[in-house]
Amino acid sequence: MDAVQGMEKLVARLNAPVERLVRAAVGAAMTVVAKEARAQINASGASPEVKRDARALIGKRFVGKGDKARAKVGFAVGMNKKKREAARARNIAKYGGQGFVSANSIHLFVLGTAERFQKKSGQSTGRMAPQLDRVIAAAAANSASPALAAAAEKARQILEAGH
């Protein structure tokens, strides 16, 4: 039996609206998780300066297509070089410096550090305890049901609109 010409294109065109619907629904769910992560940061015991900068560094990103698609929500997610430079310029203008926490250093506050030493003198510079430990995990756990509801609502809106 001969293969029908253009079958791959036809299947791709039929699947395109489904892909758009899924991306929109997952995007709505990621927004809910990101909002909950900001709320978790507010509830943490970190200093006000760290909380302020950490809230601004919560990001979301949808990576890949089809079966290989992944959604990410977390600290400095989706922060490319251009966004990092814009944030740095904003902090310099607003606070007169680089800001307390940047996308390049947020991991130190989230994970903490072991005791560190200066290279030349060997003198201890101390250690940092995790200040925002388990914030994203708690946000994901607390927002699972609202995130699914937001995804379902977004999918319903798109289906009713007929796109």
N, C-alpha and C positions, 0 to 999 in steps of 0.2 A: 504494500500500500504506500502510495506517495504521501510525503509530508505536505501539509498545507503551508503555502508560502506566507510569511508574515505572522505566523502563529505566536512567536515570541513577543512581537510588538503588540499584538492584540491582548495577550495576557498581561503585559506590562501596563497597558492603558486601562485595563479593567481593574488592576490592583492599585493604581495611583490614587483614586479617591479614598480607598481604605487606608493607605499609608498616611494621607493627609489627616484623616479622622483620628487615627491612632496617635500621630504626633501632637495634634491639638489636645486630645484627651490627656495624654501623658504630661504635656506642658502644663495643663491646669492642675494636675496632681502635684507636679514639682513645685508650683507656686504655693500650694498649701503647705507642703513640707518645709519650704524656705521660710514662710511666715512663722511656722512653729519653731524652727531653729532660732530665729531672732527672738522669739519669746523665751526659749530655753536659755539663750545668752543673757537676757535680762534677769532671769531667775538665778543665774550662777553667782558665785561668790567673787568674781573677778572685779578689779577696780573699774570705776566709771569710764576711764580713758580706754581701757582694753575693751570693755563692752561696746563703747561707741564705734571704735574702729572695727571690731569683729563683726558687728551687725552689718556694717557697710561691705564687708568682704564675703558675705554669704552670696553664693551664686548658683546658677543652675545651667545645665547644658545637656543637649540631646545630641548624641554622637552616633553616626552610622545610619544605615538604611536596612530595611527588611528584617531578616532574622538576626542580623548582627547589630541591631540598634540597641543602645544603652542610654539610660537617663542617669544623670549625676546631679546631686545637690550637695554642696559642702563649702568649706572655706576656700576662697580663691579659685573656685571652679569657674571656668569660662573667662578667666582673667588673662587675656593675651598681652603682649608687650605694649600695645597701644593703650589699652585700658589701664594697665599698671602705671604708665607714664602720665596719663591724665589724672589718675588718683593722686600720684605724687605731687603734681603741679597744684592740684586742689588743696592738698594738705599744706604745702608751702605757703600758699596764699592765705589759707584760713588760720593756721596755727603757727606760722613763722618757722616751720621746720618740716621734716619729712613726715611728721605724724608719729603717733606712739607705736602703732602696729601697721605693717604694710602686708601686701600679698606675699612678699618674699620672706616675711618673718612670722607670719601667723602660726606656722607649725610649731614654733618654740613655745607659744602660749597654750596651744592645744595639747601637745604631747609632753611638754616639759623637756628638760635636759639633764644629763648626768653631770657630775662635777666636771668642770672644764678648767684648763690651765693655760697660762700664757706660754707661747712657744719659746721665747728667749729666756725668760727668767724662771719659768716653771711655777710661778706663783699662781695660786688658785684664784679663779674668778667666780667661783661658786657654782651652784646648781639652781635650776628653776623648776619648781613643782608645776604640774599641769594645772592650768587655771580654767580651761574650758573642756575638760575631759568628758567624753561621752555625750557631748551636746548634740551632735548629729544623730547618733544612735537613739537618744531619747526622743528627739524630734520625729524621727521616722516611726518609732513605736507609738508615740502619742497621736500622730496625725494619719495613721494608716486608714482608719475608717473615713474621716473627712476627705482624705485625698482620693479614695475610691469614689466617694460620692461626687466630688468635683469632676473627676474624669467621666463618670457616667452622665452628669449634667451637660458637660461640654459635648460629648458624643451625641446626646439627645438633641441639643441645639443645632448641631451641624446636620444631623439627619432630617430634622424638621425643616431646616432652611433649604434642603435639597441640593446641597453642594457636593 
